[in-house]
Amino acid sequence: MDKATLEKMATSAFENLKEARAALFEAAEAAIMSRNTLEADKASATVGGVFDGKNAEIREAQAREHLQARYLEVDMNDRAERKARHDFDRASIEVDTVKTLLRIAELV
């Protein structure tokens, strides 16, 4: 492999890693915010007397029913975060591959 090809691969790999890291940060922030919003809405509904179950299981079921859209949002954001983490891991592997190729090229 020639120097120009390795440089291009390295530049691309590090750019991909940078983008994946930014996407992972944004996805993690969205997941945190949606969980915080869910908890705030759940607390507000609890204080407002929306949940009247006799035990914790019944109140949790009432919360899931009442805040179904919020629970769905949390689930979607968690999935997006997992995908972003996977993409980041793949970009990291790409960078490691390029580093290994560079080391091999130095030996030749």
Z-matrix of the N, CA and C atoms (Angstrom, degrees):
N
C 1 1.453
C 2 1.530 1 107.74
N 3 1.322 2 115.46 1 133.96
C 4 1.462 3 118.41 2 -177.29
C 5 1.532 4 111.50 3 -86.20
N 6 1.321 5 114.18 4 166.78
C 7 1.465 6 121.72 5 -174.99
C 8 1.527 7 112.12 6 -60.95
N 9 1.321 8 117.43 7 -42.18
C 10 1.475 9 121.04 8 -178.33
C 11 1.522 10 111.20 9 -62.94
N 12 1.317 11 116.62 10 -40.83
C 13 1.467 12 120.53 11 179.25
C 14 1.525 13 110.50 12 -65.27
N 15 1.318 14 116.18 13 -44.22
C 16 1.465 15 119.90 14 178.80
C 17 1.526 16 111.75 15 -63.83
N 18 1.314 17 117.14 16 -40.52
C 19 1.471 18 120.29 17 177.32
C 20 1.516 19 110.93 18 -61.65
N 21 1.324 20 116.20 19 -44.02
C 22 1.466 21 120.59 20 179.75
C 23 1.529 22 110.50 21 -63.59
N 24 1.331 23 116.08 22 -43.40
C 25 1.465 24 120.16 23 178.26
C 26 1.527 25 111.06 24 -62.39
N 27 1.331 26 116.82 25 -42.98
C 28 1.467 27 120.93 26 -178.98
C 29 1.521 28 110.85 27 -64.78
N 30 1.317 29 115.77 28 -45.86
C 31 1.468 30 119.83 29 179.37
C 32 1.523 31 110.65 30 -59.55
N 33 1.316 32 116.05 31 -46.25
C 34 1.463 33 120.93 32 -179.68
C 35 1.527 34 111.18 33 -63.84
N 36 1.325 35 117.07 34 -44.18
C 37 1.468 36 120.93 35 -177.85
C 38 1.523 37 111.43 36 -63.35
N 39 1.326 38 116.83 37 -44.06
C 40 1.464 39 119.16 38 -179.55
C 41 1.532 40 111.56 39 -69.79
N 42 1.316 41 117.60 40 -33.76
C 43 1.470 42 120.68 41 176.16
C 44 1.534 43 109.89 42 -66.61
N 45 1.330 44 116.54 43 -42.76
C 46 1.467 45 120.45 44 177.01
C 47 1.526 46 111.25 45 -61.39
N 48 1.332 47 115.87 46 -40.70
C 49 1.457 48 120.03 47 178.92
C 50 1.529 49 111.21 48 -63.83
N 51 1.314 50 115.82 49 -42.36
C 52 1.470 51 120.78 50 178.73
C 53 1.532 52 110.85 51 -61.19
N 54 1.315 53 116.45 52 -45.35
C 55 1.467 54 120.78 53 179.79
C 56 1.528 55 111.09 54 -66.09
N 57 1.326 56 116.48 55 -40.94
C 58 1.463 57 120.16 56 179.95
C 59 1.522 58 111.10 57 -65.81
N 60 1.326 59 116.45 58 -38.14
C 61 1.468 60 119.95 59 178.36
C 62 1.528 61 110.55 60 -64.73
N 63 1.324 62 117.34 61 -41.86
C 64 1.465 63 121.24 62 178.34
C 65 1.530 64 110.49 63 -64.68
N 66 1.323 65 116.55 64 -42.03
C 67 1.468 66 120.31 65 179.21
C 68 1.523 67 111.06 66 -64.84
N 69 1.325 68 116.48 67 -38.68
C 70 1.460 69 120.39 68 178.05
C 71 1.523 70 110.70 69 -64.67
N 72 1.319 71 117.56 70 -42.39
C 73 1.461 72 121.00 71 178.00
C 74 1.532 73 110.43 72 -60.27
N 75 1.326 74 116.52 73 -46.80
C 76 1.467 75 120.27 74 -179.46
C 77 1.523 76 111.40 75 -63.11
N 78 1.327 77 116.82 76 -41.47
C 79 1.464 78 120.34 77 179.86
C 80 1.530 79 110.80 78 -66.22
N 81 1.317 80 117.09 79 -40.43
C 82 1.463 81 120.58 80 178.51
C 83 1.524 82 110.60 81 -64.61
N 84 1.329 83 116.70 82 -41.83
C 85 1.465 84 120.39 83 177.91
C 86 1.527 85 111.09 84 -62.61
N 87 1.324 86 117.26 85 -42.20
C 88 1.469 87 120.89 86 179.25
C 89 1.533 88 110.17 87 -63.44
N 90 1.323 89 117.00 88 -40.33
C 91 1.466 90 120.45 89 179.14
C 92 1.523 91 110.88 90 -65.12
N 93 1.320 92 116.76 91 -43.12
C 94 1.473 93 121.11 92 178.89
C 95 1.531 94 110.18 93 -62.69
N 96 1.314 95 115.83 94 -45.87
C 97 1.476 96 119.78 95 -178.80
C 98 1.530 97 111.46 96 -63.03
N 99 1.334 98 117.39 97 -40.88
C 100 1.463 99 119.01 98 -178.99
C 101 1.529 100 110.67 99 -68.11
N 102 1.341 101 117.70 100 -37.25
C 103 1.472 102 119.47 101 176.18
C 104 1.532 103 110.78 102 -65.98
N 105 1.330 104 116.75 103 -40.92
C 106 1.471 105 119.93 104 178.11
C 107 1.518 106 111.26 105 -62.95
N 108 1.324 107 116.71 106 -41.86
C 109 1.468 108 121.22 107 178.66
C 110 1.523 109 110.76 108 -63.71
N 111 1.332 110 116.21 109 -42.72
C 112 1.464 111 120.21 110 177.63
C 113 1.526 112 110.41 111 -59.89
N 114 1.320 113 116.73 112 -47.96
C 115 1.467 114 119.88 113 -179.01
C 116 1.530 115 111.56 114 -63.18
N 117 1.327 116 117.14 115 -39.02
C 118 1.469 117 120.41 116 178.18
C 119 1.523 118 110.84 117 -65.36
N 120 1.335 119 116.65 118 -43.04
C 121 1.468 120 120.31 119 178.63
C 122 1.525 121 111.17 120 -65.97
N 123 1.334 122 116.02 121 -37.63
C 124 1.464 123 120.18 122 179.06
C 125 1.530 124 109.89 123 -66.14
N 126 1.326 125 116.82 124 -43.06
C 127 1.470 126 120.58 125 178.52
C 128 1.518 127 111.08 126 -63.75
N 129 1.315 128 116.17 127 -42.14
C 130 1.459 129 120.61 128 179.40
C 131 1.530 130 111.19 129 -62.90
N 132 1.322 131 115.54 130 -42.65
C 133 1.465 132 118.98 131 179.30
C 134 1.528 133 111.16 132 -68.23
N 135 1.302 134 116.83 133 -35.93
C 136 1.468 135 120.71 134 178.30
C 137 1.523 136 110.37 135 -64.20
N 138 1.330 137 115.40 136 -47.30
C 139 1.470 138 119.72 137 178.79
C 140 1.526 139 110.28 138 -64.47
N 141 1.314 140 117.19 139 -34.07
C 142 1.463 141 121.30 140 -179.97
C 143 1.516 142 114.32 141 -77.20
N 144 1.330 143 117.00 142 -2.42
C 145 1.464 144 120.59 143 176.68
C 146 1.516 145 114.25 144 80.40
N 147 1.318 146 118.32 145 17.94
C 148 1.469 147 121.05 146 -179.32
C 149 1.527 148 110.59 147 -67.97
N 150 1.324 149 117.08 148 -35.94
C 151 1.463 150 121.24 149 -178.35
C 152 1.521 151 108.76 150 -98.30
N 153 1.313 152 115.92 151 120.24
C 154 1.470 153 119.53 152 -176.42
C 155 1.530 154 112.50 153 -122.49
N 156 1.316 155 116.45 154 20.07
C 157 1.460 156 120.43 155 -179.00
C 158 1.511 157 112.24 156 -65.43
N 159 1.327 158 115.66 157 153.02
C 160 1.463 159 121.72 158 -177.83
C 161 1.529 160 112.65 159 -78.30
N 162 1.330 161 117.21 160 -23.01
C 163 1.463 162 119.03 161 179.53
C 164 1.532 163 109.99 162 -137.24
N 165 1.318 164 115.55 163 173.14
C 166 1.467 165 121.12 164 -174.39
C 167 1.520 166 112.45 165 -63.12
N 168 1.332 167 117.62 166 -37.11
C 169 1.460 168 120.45 167 -179.31
C 170 1.523 169 111.40 168 -64.00
N 171 1.304 170 116.62 169 -42.71
C 172 1.473 171 120.65 170 179.88
C 173 1.531 172 109.68 171 -67.39
N 174 1.322 173 117.21 172 -42.57
C 175 1.472 174 120.04 173 179.41
C 176 1.533 175 110.46 174 -64.17
N 177 1.321 176 117.39 175 -38.51
C 178 1.468 177 120.33 176 178.25
C 179 1.528 178 110.37 177 -65.44
N 180 1.321 179 116.99 178 -40.38
C 181 1.467 180 120.47 179 177.15
C 182 1.529 181 110.49 180 -63.50
N 183 1.324 182 116.56 181 -40.75
C 184 1.460 183 120.14 182 177.33
C 185 1.527 184 110.58 183 -64.41
N 186 1.302 185 116.65 184 -39.81
C 187 1.470 186 120.65 185 178.76
C 188 1.519 187 110.21 186 -63.64
N 189 1.327 188 117.08 187 -43.84
C 190 1.470 189 120.49 188 179.79
C 191 1.526 190 111.11 189 -62.11
N 192 1.318 191 115.85 190 -37.99
C 193 1.461 192 119.36 191 178.86
C 194 1.526 193 111.02 192 -71.23
N 195 1.314 194 116.01 193 -46.24
C 196 1.466 195 121.48 194 -176.54
C 197 1.535 196 111.74 195 -68.69
N 198 1.331 197 117.11 196 -36.36
C 199 1.463 198 121.91 197 -175.90
C 200 1.536 199 111.67 198 -111.33
N 201 1.312 200 115.91 199 35.30
C 202 1.462 201 121.47 200 -176.11
C 203 1.532 202 112.35 201 -54.98
N 204 1.310 203 117.28 202 -42.02
C 205 1.465 204 120.46 203 -179.83
C 206 1.526 205 111.68 204 -64.12
N 207 1.329 206 116.81 205 -39.16
C 208 1.469 207 120.54 206 178.78
C 209 1.532 208 110.98 207 -66.77
N 210 1.343 209 116.69 208 -41.96
C 211 1.459 210 120.01 209 178.10
C 212 1.531 211 110.61 210 -62.93
N 213 1.320 212 116.47 211 -38.76
C 214 1.464 213 121.04 212 177.67
C 215 1.532 214 110.62 213 -64.66
N 216 1.321 215 116.53 214 -41.30
C 217 1.467 216 121.30 215 177.70
C 218 1.533 217 111.10 216 -61.67
N 219 1.327 218 116.79 217 -43.40
C 220 1.465 219 120.93 218 178.06
C 221 1.528 220 109.71 219 -61.59
N 222 1.319 221 117.04 220 -44.46
C 223 1.461 222 121.14 221 179.70
C 224 1.532 223 111.20 222 -61.72
N 225 1.308 224 117.30 223 -44.57
C 226 1.469 225 120.99 224 179.76
C 227 1.523 226 110.98 225 -63.84
N 228 1.331 227 117.21 226 -41.96
C 229 1.465 228 120.49 227 178.73
C 230 1.527 229 112.17 228 -68.17
N 231 1.326 230 117.02 229 -35.17
C 232 1.461 231 119.88 230 175.82
C 233 1.530 232 110.88 231 -65.03
N 234 1.321 233 115.73 232 -40.66
C 235 1.474 234 119.78 233 177.60
C 236 1.529 235 110.90 234 -64.34
N 237 1.319 236 116.23 235 -42.08
C 238 1.468 237 120.42 236 178.86
C 239 1.526 238 110.42 237 -63.59
N 240 1.323 239 117.06 238 -37.90
C 241 1.462 240 120.22 239 178.25
C 242 1.529 241 110.93 240 -66.09
N 243 1.334 242 116.37 241 -42.25
C 244 1.468 243 119.04 242 178.13
C 245 1.530 244 110.93 243 -62.13
N 246 1.327 245 117.15 244 -40.88
C 247 1.465 246 120.35 245 178.46
C 248 1.527 247 110.28 246 -64.84
N 249 1.312 248 117.11 247 -42.31
C 250 1.466 249 121.01 248 179.15
C 251 1.531 250 110.43 249 -63.81
N 252 1.326 251 116.92 250 -38.35
C 253 1.473 252 120.46 251 177.69
C 254 1.530 253 110.06 252 -65.57
N 255 1.319 254 116.55 253 -40.42
C 256 1.468 255 120.89 254 177.28
C 257 1.532 256 110.59 255 -62.86
N 258 1.327 257 116.33 256 -45.27
C 259 1.470 258 120.63 257 178.58
C 260 1.527 259 110.87 258 -62.11
N 261 1.325 260 117.01 259 -38.83
C 262 1.461 261 120.96 260 177.66
C 263 1.527 262 110.59 261 -64.84
N 264 1.324 263 116.65 262 -43.13
C 265 1.463 264 120.27 263 178.21
C 266 1.527 265 110.92 264 -61.07
N 267 1.324 266 116.73 265 -41.09
C 268 1.472 267 120.19 266 178.67
C 269 1.524 268 110.72 267 -65.29
N 270 1.326 269 117.14 268 -40.81
C 271 1.469 270 120.47 269 177.93
C 272 1.531 271 110.35 270 -64.79
N 273 1.325 272 117.12 271 -36.39
C 274 1.463 273 120.78 272 177.19
C 275 1.527 274 111.09 273 -64.80
N 276 1.312 275 116.16 274 -40.06
C 277 1.463 276 120.57 275 177.28
C 278 1.527 277 110.09 276 -63.91
N 279 1.325 278 116.28 277 -39.67
C 280 1.466 279 120.27 278 177.86
C 281 1.534 280 110.56 279 -60.96
N 282 1.323 281 117.32 280 -43.47
C 283 1.468 282 121.31 281 178.24
C 284 1.527 283 110.24 282 -63.63
N 285 1.324 284 117.21 283 -43.34
C 286 1.466 285 120.17 284 178.66
C 287 1.525 286 111.27 285 -62.10
N 288 1.313 287 116.10 286 -37.99
C 289 1.473 288 120.39 287 177.91
C 290 1.519 289 110.90 288 -62.64
N 291 1.324 290 116.06 289 -45.62
C 292 1.465 291 120.02 290 179.61
C 293 1.531 292 110.06 291 -63.65
N 294 1.317 293 117.37 292 -41.94
C 295 1.465 294 120.08 293 178.27
C 296 1.530 295 110.83 294 -60.03
N 297 1.320 296 116.20 295 -41.55
C 298 1.453 297 120.46 296 178.82
C 299 1.536 298 110.68 297 -64.69
N 300 1.318 299 116.69 298 -43.56
C 301 1.465 300 120.05 299 178.02
C 302 1.515 301 111.30 300 -61.82
N 303 1.318 302 117.26 301 -38.36
C 304 1.455 303 120.90 302 177.75
C 305 1.535 304 110.92 303 -64.23
N 306 1.324 305 116.34 304 -41.32
C 307 1.473 306 119.45 305 178.08
C 308 1.520 307 111.29 306 -64.55
N 309 1.314 308 116.50 307 -40.52
C 310 1.463 309 120.54 308 178.35
C 311 1.534 310 109.75 309 -63.50
N 312 1.343 311 115.97 310 -42.30
C 313 1.462 312 120.47 311 -179.57
C 314 1.523 313 110.65 312 -63.78
N 315 1.325 314 117.45 313 -33.13
C 316 1.477 315 120.52 314 178.01
C 317 1.518 316 111.20 315 -67.98
N 318 1.302 317 118.04 316 -29.82
C 319 1.462 318 122.06 317 -178.91
C 320 1.522 319 112.29 318 -73.89
N 321 1.308 320 115.57 319 -27.52
C 322 1.476 321 119.76 320 -175.63
C 323 1.494 322 112.34 321 -77.15
